Amino acid sequence: MEIINFKNVSFAYEIESGMGEKVLDDVDFSVRKGEFVAVLGYNGSGKSTLAKHMNAIVIPLAGKVEVEGMDTADDSLVYDIRQKVGMVFQNPDNQIVATIVEEDVAFALENLGVEPKEIRRRVDEALDIVGMLEHATATPHQLSGGQKQRVAIAGVIAMRPDCVVLDEPTAMLDPSGRRMVLRTVRRLNAEHGITVVFITHYMEEAAVADRVVILSGGKIAKEGTPKEVFSDVEGVRALGLDVPQSTEICYLLREAGVDIEQDIVLPEECVSRLAEMLEAAR
């Protein structure tokens, strides 16, 4: 079942003299329920604009975006669409509005008039899911960047969306914070069945997705499983991107004449295969 569907979508931002160049150009793209999709691309390729179309922050100039069958261009459906698709942005400080963690997670629910007992239940559940329940009464400024981002994610999932779109949520975090957030997102997807669209410029993050989509010049340039996409090292590089380090190691070994698979994308796969080869060579 498709939860988000782009049909021949084009979009350009307005400039003083009129419309600028197309940021999205005739994009056909869909996200299936329960999927974990990573979206990659160089700066300016259209990643964030694609994300903003998914819950009607912007609407197409041409074509159509549907969320569970609802047209994002229909103003009367915007509230319902945003109940289905939640957004998490790059800077958690721009999303946190309260001075206490649990109050921040409850903020949107209170504005919607959700009954207090239900708010309490949802806040506790959301904080538990992201591993932040023990920090419920902390003040956000006491938290690390990764912890703040997990609070922002909790605020979104407390709304019970079917899909969470994360627009470069780890871009401002250190490696520890990035790992923390990625573990949380993978848990949301694997254990709670929440559909995830993860915009990133870190190849290692994309390597754990079900599907990778690469944007270039507002068009979808590559799409497939991480193994399918990243095994084409030269093709990915031609789009201005790198490949995961494990794939790069295997690529260099193959270039040096070592007979090793090119579709290795995860560190544990790489370590295991190299250990097997060393053992066989003894």
Stockholm file with secondary structure:
# STOCKHOLM 1.0

chainA/1-282         MEIINFKNVSFAYEIESGMGEKVLDDVDFSVRKGEFVAVLGYNGSGKSTLAKHMNAIVIPLAGKVEVEGMDTADDSLVYDIRQKVGMVFQNPDNQIVATIVEEDVAFALENLGVEPKEIRRRVDEALDIVGMLEHATATPHQLSGGQKQRVAIAGVIAMRPDCVVLDEPTAMLDPSGRRMVLRTVRRLNAEHGITVVFITHYMEEAAVADRVVILSGGKIAKEGTPKEVFSDVEGVRALGLDVPQSTEICYLLREAGVDIEQDIVLPEECVSRLAEMLEAAR
#=GR chainA/1-282 SS CEEEEEEEEEECCEETTEECSCSEEEEEEEEETTCEEEEECCTTSSHHHHHHHTTTSSCCSEEEEEETTEETTCGGGHHHHHHHEEEECSCGGGTCCSSSHHHHHHHHHHHTTCCHHHHHHHHHHHHHHTTCGGGTTSCGGGSCHHHHHHHHHHHHHTTCCSEEEEESTTTTSCHHHHHHHHHHHHHHHHHHCCEEEEECSCHHHHTTSSEEEEEETTEEEEEECHHHHHTCHHHHHHTTCCCCHHHHHHHHHHHTTCCCCSCCCSHHHHHHHHHHHHHHHC
#=GC SS_cons         CEEEEEEEEEECCEETTEECSCSEEEEEEEEETTCEEEEECCTTSSHHHHHHHTTTSSCCSEEEEEETTEETTCGGGHHHHHHHEEEECSCGGGTCCSSSHHHHHHHHHHHTTCCHHHHHHHHHHHHHHTTCGGGTTSCGGGSCHHHHHHHHHHHHHTTCCSEEEEESTTTTSCHHHHHHHHHHHHHHHHHHCCEEEEECSCHHHHTTSSEEEEEETTEEEEEECHHHHHTCHHHHHHTTCCCCHHHHHHHHHHHTTCCCCSCCCSHHHHHHHHHHHHHHHC
//
